[in-house]
């Protein structure tokens, strides 16, 4: 092998967590090298002109977690100086029920309380009380648990402090509520099907379903954060956040290199010393950071992994597949409620029960007849994304099987081996388009172009999306918090590995998926502390 490069820290993969980690380290004077196997950097951040004049975020698009997290707090100034600008409007989310009512919500919890109270007296008050609790008395514990290092003394102090404040009964009550399913909470605390249907789809944005453990916590937290903080996008397209991070890294003497597929993490004397890319070696003086799944790290990149750890990596469970459909329109859609045209993210579903049913269908390998649609409208907050008067729909589904066993509606034939094909993908896209017509009549006459990405397509774009799982692993309690990526290996928890100077980051590591950059932030702190 030839010696090609040396740096203080070498990072494998260039997603949000890698860029965050690299930028934080670069700001502290370390030389970093980021290696990306694809032709463009960014991981799940990818912007393309799918149709002339239209700027589409092909994968991720929304940044509430990042703007509300520790990474942005530390890097907002330098990123702004590097050209990063976020855009958001006055609205946050909304719901459109096929054949039923629709409701748009502003970026204002007080307004949300008033709107729901006008529909059903007391319903808004219940939502306000939920948000006040989640972002008031429970905020320190919730965000400390989700954002801190589970196996460090600050976490022990946090839990001990909560015990002293709440007592054992109060702490156990919090734990019980944290494990509760969304359906159970919603049926107990909410009065209307409309409120349940409004919040239930947000559970899907963590890869869970409303009947699964911990989905109440995730649903309440996500909905409250979105209504309170909005749904920001990067002005001009998400690729600009990658460009801004890259500028920070390069200005500090680092590098972000594409078309570099890492074959092996080099280990000497129980310590990671670099990586190999074909015949080239990239040496790391301080650390190697891998933004990969457990299967990649322990099954492909590392030599001589103990059998028990290899088995845990093989047993790590990935969730349902995701799918995206991107529409370019010649004018804004005619929503059944015109106010929805101002909302950055509208969900389309009949009810909480329909969300639950579609999840069950996908879990059993069936294409759902009525999938939940997350309809993003980036032009509602960033007019630069499309020509004047034109529009973009960014549609995401999170209730699809990675392998297909059947179709709930009995209309789409099962492909050979259950693998996604172009025919199945486009048939599903036709179903989604017809479903959209029920809440935005006349949509077909506005379409300039449509481009679909199946679960198989998503995995081909980013190998961390195994089976098309957008979250790189289910966030069930056995794979979440201090058990992510898995339990039973004291040296392979929460970003640590059995090798010195080797760190794992990304959606497969605590605190899990999203575009917050928190696992990269935590890894940077560990490296800086030595």
C-alpha positions, 0 to 999 in steps of 0.5 A: 500500500502507498502512503497517501495522506495523513491527518489528525482525524479521518472520517468515513462517510460524509453525512450530517454527523460526519460533517458536524464532527469534522467541522467542530474538530477543524474549528479547534485546530485539528486537521481532518479528512472526510472520505465519501464513497459516492461522487457527491458528499452529504450522505442523506443530504442531496440536491438535484435539478430533477427537472429544468429550473426546479431544485429538489432535495432528493432525500432529506430536506428539513432541519428542525433538529439541527437548528435546535441542537448543540451542533448548530449552537456551536457552529451557527456563526461560522456556517452563516459566514460560509454562506448557509442560510435557513428559510422558514415561514409562519406555518409548521404542519397540517393535516388533510383527510381524504373526503374529510376536514383539513387543518393548517397549523401556524408555528405557534403553540398558543394559536394551535391551542386556540384552533383546536379549542374552537373545534372541540372545547378542551382539546387545545388545552390538552395539547397545550398542557402536553407541550408545556410539560414536554418543554417545561418540567420534563425538558431537562430530563428528556433532552438530557437523556436523548442528547447526552452520553449514556455511559458518562458521569453527567448522565448519572448526575442527571438521573440522580438529580431527577430522582432527588427532585421527583422521587422514585415514584416520579422517576418510574412514572416518567419511565412508564410514560416514555415507554407508552405507545402513542395510541394509548396516550392519544386515546386517554388524553385527546378527545378528537380523531382530528387531533390524533390524526394530526399527531400520529404521522409524526411518530413515523418520522422516527421509524416507529408506528403508533402502536409501538413502545416509546411512540408516545414520547416520540410523537409528542416531542416531534409534534411539539418541536415542529409547532414551536420551532417550525420546519426550516429548509436551507435556502437554495437547496440542502446541498448548500449546507454541505457546501458550507460545512466543506468550506469550514473544513477546507479553510482549516486545512482539512479535506472532503474527498469523494469517490473514496470507498474505504475498504478497511479500518487499519488497526495496530496494537488494538488501536485504529491508525487509519483506513485503506482505500484501495492501495492508498492509506489515510493515516489518522494521528488522533482518531478514526470516525466511521459513519456506518451501520453496525453490519458495515463496521463489524462485518466489513471494515474491521479485522478480527472481530469477536464472533459475539460482536459480529453476531450482534451486528448481524442481529441489528434490526432495520425497519420498514422501507421508505419511498419518495416522490418528487413533483414539479408543478406549473402552479401551486396545488389547489388544496381542499383548504387553501391555507394548506398551501402555506404549510411546509409539511402536510400529512395526508391520512384518514385517521390514527387508526389508518396510520396504524393499519398501514404500518401493520401492512408494511411490517407484514410485507404488504404494500398499503392501500392507503399509505400515510403521505408526508407532503413537503412544500419547500417553495412555501418557505423558499421561493428560489426552489422553483420558477416564478409561479411554479411549485414542488411537492416532496412526498415521503412514505414510511410504511413500505416493505423492504421485501414485498409479499403482497398488495393490500389493494390486490392491484400490484403484482408481487415482483420476483423475489419480492424485490422492488422493480421500476414497475412496482415503484411507478405503480405505487407512485400512481397510487400516491398521485391518485391519493393526492388528488383527493385532497388537491383536485386537479393535480394531474393537470399541473404536473410538469414532471414526476420522479420516484425513489423506491426503498431499493433506490434509497439504499443505492443512493446511501448504503446506510439505508439498509432495505430502504430504511431511512433511519438506519435501524428501528428505534425500538427500546431494545435498540434505542438510547443506551442500547443503540446500536446494541447491548451486551458489549460494554466496549461497543456502546453509544459510539464507542468500539473495542478499539482505541481511537475508533468511534462509530457515529450516524443514525445507527448510534445514540441518539439515533436518526435525524439531521441533528448531528448529535452523534457527531457532536458527541464524538467530537467532544470525546476526541477533544477530551482525549 
